[in-house]
Every structure is written in C-alpha cells, then in structure tokens.
Amino acid sequence: MVLLFSGIIADAQQKSYPEDMLNFEDAYFITVEYKGASPSIVDMVTSLLNTEGAMLMDSGDFFDAWDHYLRHEPQEPGSEIIVDEKNGYVYMERTFQDEFEGETREGKGFYEMCYWNCADGKHKLFAMTFNLIENGRYVEGQTTGLSTQLYENARRIMWDVNEDLLGLEVDPGTDENYETDASGNHYVRDRETGETLKLNEEEFFRWLEEKPVVVHRLPRQGKDIIAEIHYATRTETIRLVWDGMRFNRQKN
C-alpha cells in the first residue's frame, strides 16, 4: 500500500474530519507507543493488542501469532502471518478442523490490517478485517467484519470511528422480509433474482443461513479497498477508492 499522497487533489488536502467524528469525550482511546517520527503498522497493532478491551473481534489466535512474531519464534501449525512494514500491512490466517453437530467443518479465519496517511496531515486511518470461511463458503459471525480506527498524529491516540462516515458501508441490497402461511410454508424473495420463492421449513432455514456475506479486502499495495459481496452462486465486487480522507464507491 502506497502511503504517500502527492497526487491527491487540493480540495481533499484542505478538508478534515467532522467534529462529531473527533468527539474526544465519548471516544475509547488507544495510546500508540512508538519511537521515531511516526508509528509503523507494528506499533499500531502492538498498541491495539496491549489495550485491554480494545479488540472487538475474535482475536485469540492473532494474539498468539503476534506474540510469536515479536519474539521471532516459529508460528503454530496451521498459522501464517505476514508483516509488511514498508507498505503498512499485516495479514494473519489460521486454518482449522472441528466437529459441529456431528459434522466435520474445515475452515480458515484470517485478519488483514493496514493504515493510510490522511491528506489533512493530522491523521492516519487504521483498518482491520476478520473473515471466516467454512467448508469453502464465507460465513458471517458475531466477530467477522470490518472495524476502523482514526489516529491523531498530535496526541498519538486512536479511537473507533463509524465506517459509514468514511464511505465504507456496503449494503448487499437483499430483502430479508418473509411471510409464513397457516400451513407453515415460507414465502421469501430470492436474493439474486428478486422472485418470490415458496419454501418448506428445511429450505427456509437453509435460506436464512445463506445470507450474502460482505468481505473487505484491504490493500497491501495501492490505496483502494475491494469489497466483495458473496451470494450463494455469484460474487459482486465494488472498489472503494481512497481520496486521501474517505472512500468513494466505484463498481468494478
């Protein structure tokens, strides 16, 4: 990921973030510890992990992998970690196999983390994603998804910010409403064709489980995020273009 923005238009360079995004009274602060003129991705991730309660995602495996990385120790079997300090990017994955309700599940959970220097010269934007694949399909869980932190250079602190204010919210555009008749049949809208479907109980619960999953792919190189909407039979991609302060949606 390129962290210099000499080509950003002058209008973006003059703007900053709205005051409600910079509300210090209610924000949950993370102090970033570092040496030198500016924090690296290693400094940001380490400070985040060292702040009690700051990690909102399922991060046990990442804690262990990061500790091994800092100690220059081999990773556990099934774990891989990439730290690209030059480009401000971290990737960690963990493969697993377990039993759930009598069925064997094979899967992979993976984190991506990166940051951008902001065009106002006052902030950095830090992003983290956690995604989960089970039996070859992306699944949505309580801990999956995207989270963002805004770092202020002067105070050396960062705090949670609303992804919608940054242009990162991606709506799969599917209707989750349904009706049920007296016979127990369910009437739902097909997420890909828009047609009304009549489903029995087993088909309906399968329909509920197959909700579209949004995956944000963070950049190791370049500045833009690729958002993928994974439907049952197809994947839609959307490019979220970084303008130095926020992201603008552009369909691929």
Secondary structure by P-SEA (a helix, b strand, c coil): cccccccccccccccccccccccccccbbbbbbbccccccaaaaaaaaaacccccccccaaaaaaaaaaaacccccccbbbbbccccbbbbbbbbbccccccbbbbbcccccccccccccccbbbbbbbbbbbcccbbbbcccbbbbbbbbbccccbbbbbbccccccccccccccccccccccbbbbccccccbbbbbcaaaaaaaaaacbbbbbbbbccccbbbbbbbcccbbbbbbbcccccbbbbbcc
